[in-house]
Structure formats: structure tokens, C-alpha cells
């Protein structure tokens, strides 16, 4: 999985937001995570991220279990699901973002 690919695609889809959910390796076992990708930026909702944008938002060993495409901008409490949850591979090309 490459976040750089998803971030690149998202720059051309300003009306779309991608939500990744899965598990991160943790000292006491796997920990759930949620990450949003919007307009080229990855933002974690569950874990701190580095201030350096060149550092990956997900560490090695992260497992993506579900990906959901949402209409942007996100409306808290009433997100509009366009596709998914689906496998990550569905969104690795721009066509997967145009549903």
C-alpha cells in the first residue's frame, strides 16, 4: 500500500475523501486506526503523526482492513458514503474515486 499514491489521486478529487480503517502494530498488540485522505493530505484521527510531511502517516506493519470513499467536505454526523467499505486496491487508480 502506498499513501503517496492515494494522496496524489486525492489532489485531483477535491469532492472526495478517503477513510482508511485498520490496525497498527502496538507494544501491547494491534491497535485500531482511522486515517482520512483529502486533497493530498493524510490525517490520522486516532494516532499522532509527525510534523514532517515527508514522514509516512502509517508505520510499517499497518494493516488496512476497510476503505470507504466519502463525499467531501465531510459532514460530521452525516457522512455521505459513495463507495465501500471496499479493498484498498479499488482506490489505487483515479477511476476508483469516480463512482
N, C-alpha and C positions, 0 to 999 in steps of 0.2 A: 504494500500500500504506500502511496506517496501523497502526502498532504500537499506538496508543491503542485502536483498535477491538479488536484481538486481546487486549490486556491487560484491557480491560473484560469481554470474554466470559470470559476465564480466571478472573476473580474468582468466577464462578458455577459453575465446573467444577473444584472442588478435587481431583478424582480424575483430572485430565487435565493433560498437559504438552505444549506445542507446541515442536518443534525446527525452526528455520529454518536452511537452509544456502544459501550463495550466494557472491557476490563483492562486495568493497568496492573502490572506486577507491583506488589507491595510487600513490605517486610513481614507482614502477618498474613499473607495470602492475597489473592486478586481483589482489587478494589474497583467498583463501578466508576465509569467516567461518562461525561457528556461534553461534546465539543460542537461548536457551531462554526460554520464556514460561510462568510458573507463578504462579497466584494474584495476577495483576495486576502482576507484576514481570517485566521483561525483563533477562536477564543474559547477557552475552557470554562465551563460552568461549575465544575466540581473540583478542580485542582489548580494550584498556582502555576503560572507559566513564566518563563524567563523574559526579562525586559528586552533582550536581544532578539529581534525578529528573524535572525538567521538560525536561531536555535529551534528545533522541532517542538511543536506543541504536544506531541505524543512521544513518549520514550520508546526505545527498543523493547519489544516484548508486549506492546499494547495489542489487544485483540478487538477488532471492530466486529460487533455482533449484529448491529442493525443500523441502517442508514435511511433517513427519511428526508424527502425533498419537501420544503415548505414554501409558501408564497411569502415574499418579503415586501415591505418590512413586517417583521414578526409582531403579531398582536398577542401579548401575554393573556392567557386565559382563553383565547380563541384562535389558536394557530390553524391555518388552512393547509391541510396536507394535500400535496399534489401527487406524490408517489411514495410508496413504501409503507412500512419498512421493507427494505429490499437488500440484496447483497451489495457490497461496496462496488463490485465490478460494473454494476449497472450505471454508475455515475462517473466512470473514468474517461468518458468521452462527452463532448458537448451535447450530443444528441440525447443522452440520458437525462439532461437537465431540462429539456424542452418537451414536456409532457402536456 
